[in-house]
Amino acid sequence: MAQERREVIEATIDAGESSTDVIDLTIRGRQLVAIQMPAEWTVADLAFEASADGVTYSRLWPMGEELLQTVEAAPDVFIVVPSRIFRSVRYLKITSYKAAGVDAVVVQAEDRTLKLVVMPAEWR
């Protein structure tokens, strides 16, 4: 039987906050391929911030690819993300964000745990 190559990492946005703590995707040489949203979710999209050093974060802005400023999110959905965009990202934060007409973070009312599906970086 083949070994399971995917893994699920949990990332929580704490109550009263809008972003996850730092997610180190290269701890096991992984890249993000999907996000399973919790059934309870204060309505917001997702935005991504990346860092080269784990200290200074910037909005993820992939050149020459589809623009991934925000991803539409909703309660209890499974979001498949373009893994090639995350291939070079080590440190990542996911933010609860409202982009439609108002660029602003959205504070989550309760703790919200996102399930991040990751695959080995060499996976395509």
Number of C-alpha atoms within 10 A of each C-alpha: 3 4 5 7 10 15 14 15 15 14 19 16 22 17 12 12 18 22 23 19 15 18 18 17 22 15 9 12 14 23 26 26 21 18 21 20 19 17 13 15 19 16 15 24 18 21 22 20 19 23 18 13 9 14 9 10 16 12 17 20 16 13 9 6 10 10 12 17 14 21 18 13 20 19 14 12 12 16 17 13 15 14 17 16 19 20 20 14 19 20 22 24 22 22 23 25 24 18 17 10 6 8 9 13 18 20 19 20 15 14 15 22 19 20 18 21 21 22 22 18 18 9 13 9
